[in-house]
Amino acid sequence: MHNIAKTSNWHEKHQTFQVARDNMRANKIIAEEMKIANRELAIRRKARLQELLELEARMYEEELARKGLAIYKEKL
């Protein structure tokens, strides 16, 4: 009985550590996926902001054009 108890105890501890290792591995994967998702989100936000700024600039130039005015742009 003593040997059976020792074997059972070992298997229970092994199972506990296995679950802990699996959780740590899953947490690392989730953290990496979050980094990638945040990077992609930042890229998309930057692109949308750029589009918005370009749209506002065009609208402003059109408004000035309707009033007979224009923005001086130096060409390089």
MDTraj code that builds the backbone (N, CA, C; nanometers):
import mdtraj as md
import numpy as np

residues = "MET HIS ASN ILE ALA LYS THR SER ASN TRP HIS GLU LYS HIS GLN THR PHE GLN VAL ALA ARG ASP ASN MET ARG ALA ASN LYS ILE ILE ALA GLU GLU MET LYS ILE ALA ASN ARG GLU LEU ALA ILE ARG ARG LYS ALA ARG LEU GLN GLU LEU LEU GLU LEU GLU ALA ARG MET TYR GLU GLU GLU LEU ALA ARG LYS GLY LEU ALA ILE TYR LYS GLU LYS LEU".split()
xyz = np.array([
    [0.0822, -0.1195, 0.0000],
    [0.0000, 0.0000, 0.0000],
    [0.0869, 0.1264, 0.0000],
    [0.1957, 0.1182, 0.0725],
    [0.2838, 0.2349, 0.0819],
    [0.3411, 0.2698, -0.0561],
    [0.3824, 0.1706, -0.1305],
    [0.4374, 0.1940, -0.2649],
    [0.3307, 0.2490, -0.3591],
    [0.2083, 0.1980, -0.3451],
    [0.0991, 0.2479, -0.4289],
    [0.0713, 0.3942, -0.3969],
    [0.0736, 0.4289, -0.2696],
    [0.0512, 0.5679, -0.2276],
    [0.1620, 0.6581, -0.2818],
    [0.2869, 0.6117, -0.2753],
    [0.3988, 0.6904, -0.3269],
    [0.3848, 0.7122, -0.4778],
    [0.3478, 0.6053, -0.5479],
    [0.3311, 0.6148, -0.6927],
    [0.2167, 0.7100, -0.7280],
    [0.1074, 0.6986, -0.6565],
    [-0.0072, 0.7886, -0.6801],
    [0.0304, 0.9330, -0.6520],
    [0.1022, 0.9537, -0.5436],
    [0.1460, 1.0888, -0.5075],
    [0.2359, 1.1465, -0.6159],
    [0.3281, 1.0635, -0.6670],
    [0.4178, 1.1096, -0.7724],
    [0.3383, 1.1487, -0.8963],
    [0.2422, 1.0665, -0.9343],
    [0.1620, 1.0959, -1.0525],
    [0.0797, 1.2230, -1.0338],
    [0.0266, 1.2455, -0.9160],
    [-0.0499, 1.3678, -0.8892],
    [0.0388, 1.4910, -0.8999],
    [0.1587, 1.4839, -0.8412],
    [0.2526, 1.5968, -0.8500],
    [0.2950, 1.6207, -0.9945],
    [0.3215, 1.5110, -1.0649],
    [0.3615, 1.5227, -1.2053],
    [0.2496, 1.5908, -1.2863],
    [0.1260, 1.5512, -1.2609],
    [0.0117, 1.6111, -1.3301],
    [0.0004, 1.7601, -1.2973],
    [0.0200, 1.7952, -1.1706],
    [0.0135, 1.9358, -1.1285],
    [0.1198, 2.0179, -1.2004],
    [0.2420, 1.9676, -1.2039],
    [0.3500, 2.0401, -1.2726],
    [0.3263, 2.0467, -1.4226],
    [0.2683, 1.9414, -1.4778],
    [0.2374, 1.9407, -1.6210],
    [0.1365, 2.0509, -1.6533],
    [0.0347, 2.0632, -1.5704],
    [-0.0661, 2.1689, -1.5904],
    [-0.0011, 2.3063, -1.5778],
    [0.0865, 2.3219, -1.4797],
    [0.1548, 2.4500, -1.4612],
    [0.2421, 2.4827, -1.5827],
    [0.3144, 2.3845, -1.6345],
    [0.3971, 2.4077, -1.7542],
    [0.3108, 2.4432, -1.8744],
    [0.1983, 2.3736, -1.8888],
    [0.1077, 2.4041, -2.0000],
    [0.0531, 2.5459, -1.9887],
    [0.0186, 2.5864, -1.8664],
    [-0.0324, 2.7228, -1.8454],
    [0.0737, 2.8271, -1.8762],
    [0.1974, 2.8007, -1.8352],
    [0.3052, 2.8953, -1.8643],
    [0.3276, 2.9066, -2.0143],
    [0.3253, 2.7933, -2.0836],
    [0.3436, 2.7933, -2.2282],
    [0.2298, 2.8701, -2.2958],
    [0.1069, 2.8471, -2.2501],
    [-0.0088, 2.9165, -2.3072],
    [0.0012, 3.0670, -2.2820],
    [0.0465, 3.1048, -2.1629],
    [0.0611, 3.2478, -2.1316],
    [0.1654, 3.3139, -2.2209],
    [0.2744, 3.2431, -2.2496],
    [0.3766, 3.2981, -2.3394],
    [0.3198, 3.3174, -2.4796],
    [0.2438, 3.2194, -2.5256],
    [0.1843, 3.2289, -2.6593],
    [0.0857, 3.3450, -2.6649],
    [0.0034, 3.3581, -2.5619],
    [-0.0948, 3.4669, -2.5575],
    [-0.0245, 3.6021, -2.5552],
    [0.0817, 3.6133, -2.4758],
    [0.1559, 3.7394, -2.4688],
    [0.2148, 3.7758, -2.6048],
    [0.2694, 3.6780, -2.6760],
    [0.3268, 3.7038, -2.8084],
    [0.2182, 3.7449, -2.9076],
    [0.1034, 3.6764, -2.9019],
    [-0.0075, 3.7125, -2.9904],
    [-0.0577, 3.8531, -2.9604],
    [-0.0591, 3.8925, -2.8339],
    [-0.1019, 4.0274, -2.7970],
    [-0.0045, 4.1325, -2.8513],
    [0.1247, 4.1022, -2.8458],
    [0.2238, 4.1948, -2.9014],
    [0.2001, 4.2150, -3.0505],
    [0.1792, 4.1034, -3.1200],
    [0.1565, 4.1103, -3.2650],
    [0.0278, 4.1860, -3.2954],
    [-0.0783, 4.1578, -3.2202],
    [-0.2067, 4.2251, -3.2417],
    [-0.1950, 4.3747, -3.2138],
    [-0.1234, 4.4114, -3.1079],
    [-0.1058, 4.5537, -3.0770],
    [-0.0253, 4.6248, -3.1854],
    [0.0768, 4.5569, -3.2371],
    [0.1558, 4.6149, -3.3454],
    [0.0693, 4.6373, -3.4690],
    [-0.0115, 4.5375, -3.5034],
    [-0.0994, 4.5492, -3.6196],
    [-0.2038, 4.6586, -3.5984],
    [-0.2578, 4.6668, -3.4786],
    [-0.3559, 4.7705, -3.4472],
    [-0.2941, 4.9093, -3.4615],
    [-0.1718, 4.9261, -3.4128],
    [-0.1042, 5.0553, -3.4245],
    [-0.0834, 5.0921, -3.5716],
    [-0.0468, 4.9956, -3.6535],
    [-0.0262, 5.0210, -3.7967],
    [-0.1583, 5.0635, -3.8618],
    [-0.2670, 4.9920, -3.8280],
    [-0.3974, 5.0257, -3.8856],
    [-0.4456, 5.1630, -3.8397],
    [-0.4257, 5.1934, -3.7125],
    [-0.4663, 5.3253, -3.6613],
    [-0.3880, 5.4364, -3.7301],
    [-0.2588, 5.4130, -3.7481],
    [-0.1753, 5.5129, -3.8140],
    [-0.2225, 5.5372, -3.9564],
    [-0.2569, 5.4289, -4.0267],
    [-0.3045, 5.4414, -4.1643],
    [-0.4377, 5.5164, -4.1688],
    [-0.5301, 5.4834, -4.0767],
    [-0.6597, 5.5528, -4.0745],
    [-0.6433, 5.6994, -4.0391],
    [-0.5530, 5.7300, -3.9466],
    [-0.5274, 5.8688, -3.9108],
    [-0.4691, 5.9448, -4.0291],
    [-0.3779, 5.8806, -4.1024],
    [-0.3191, 5.9438, -4.2203],
    [-0.4262, 5.9735, -4.3234],
    [-0.5179, 5.8776, -4.3465],
    [-0.6280, 5.9000, -4.4409],
    [-0.7162, 6.0155, -4.3959],
    [-0.7463, 6.0207, -4.2667],
    [-0.8299, 6.1278, -4.2132],
    [-0.7633, 6.2636, -4.2321],
    [-0.6347, 6.2711, -4.2021],
    [-0.5632, 6.3980, -4.2168],
    [-0.5573, 6.4424, -4.3629],
    [-0.5368, 6.3479, -4.4536],
    [-0.5341, 6.3819, -4.5962],
    [-0.6716, 6.4292, -4.6426],
    [-0.7768, 6.3637, -4.5957],
    [-0.9135, 6.4044, -4.6307],
    [-0.9423, 6.5449, -4.5793],
    [-0.9056, 6.5729, -4.4549],
    [-0.9283, 6.7063, -4.3991],
    [-0.8485, 6.8121, -4.4747],
    [-0.7270, 6.7781, -4.5141],
    [-0.6446, 6.8736, -4.5890],
    [-0.7092, 6.9042, -4.7241],
    [-0.7592, 6.8000, -4.7927],
    [-0.8275, 6.8212, -4.9214],
    [-0.9533, 6.9060, -4.9024],
    [-1.0292, 6.8778, -4.7977],
    [-1.1512, 6.9549, -4.7720],
    [-1.1181, 7.1019, -4.7450],
    [-1.0107, 7.1248, -4.6687],
    [-0.9693, 7.2612, -4.6378],
    [-0.9250, 7.3348, -4.7640],
    [-0.8478, 7.2652, -4.8488],
    [-0.8043, 7.3268, -4.9740],
    [-0.9235, 7.3570, -5.0649],
    [-1.0220, 7.2666, -5.0697],
    [-1.1413, 7.2906, -5.1511],
    [-1.2209, 7.4094, -5.0991],
    [-1.2287, 7.4195, -4.9678],
    [-1.3000, 7.5327, -4.9077],
    [-1.2301, 7.6642, -4.9424],
    [-1.0986, 7.6647, -4.9352],
    [-1.0237, 7.7851, -4.9715],
    [-1.0407, 7.8157, -5.1199],
    [-1.0409, 7.7114, -5.2039],
    [-1.0552, 7.7306, -5.3485],
    [-1.1906, 7.7930, -5.3808],
    [-1.2950, 7.7514, -5.3089],
    [-1.4267, 7.8106, -5.3318],
    [-1.4287, 7.9604, -5.2985],
    [-1.3408, 8.0010, -5.2070],
    [-1.3303, 8.1421, -5.1693],
    [-1.2269, 8.2160, -5.2537],
    [-1.1670, 8.1441, -5.3487],
    [-1.0673, 8.2055, -5.4352],
    [-0.9298, 8.2137, -5.3704],
    [-0.9067, 8.1357, -5.2695],
    [-0.7773, 8.1361, -5.2008],
    [-0.7075, 8.0019, -5.2225],
    [-0.5802, 7.9983, -5.1850],
    [-0.5056, 7.8735, -5.1986],
    [-0.3920, 7.8701, -5.0963],
    [-0.3411, 7.7522, -5.0731],
    [-0.2268, 7.7338, -4.9833],
    [-0.1026, 7.7284, -5.0708],
    [-0.0015, 7.8046, -5.0320],
    [0.1239, 7.8024, -5.1055],
    [0.1992, 7.6752, -5.0706],
    [0.2324, 7.5986, -5.1739],
    [0.3105, 7.4764, -5.1544],
    [0.4412, 7.4892, -5.2294],
    [0.5486, 7.4802, -5.1553],
    [0.6810, 7.4887, -5.2163],
    [0.7171, 7.3537, -5.2716],
    [0.7511, 7.3494, -5.3995],
    [0.7867, 7.2230, -5.4633],
    [0.9369, 7.2064, -5.4578],
    [0.9791, 7.0908, -5.4184],
    [1.1235, 7.0643, -5.4078],
    [1.1736, 6.9900, -5.5279],
])
top = md.Topology()
chain = top.add_chain()
for i, resn in enumerate(residues, 1):
    res = top.add_residue(resn, chain, resSeq=i)
    for name in ("N", "CA", "C"):
        top.add_atom(name, md.element.get_by_symbol(name[0]), res)
traj = md.Trajectory(xyz[None], top)
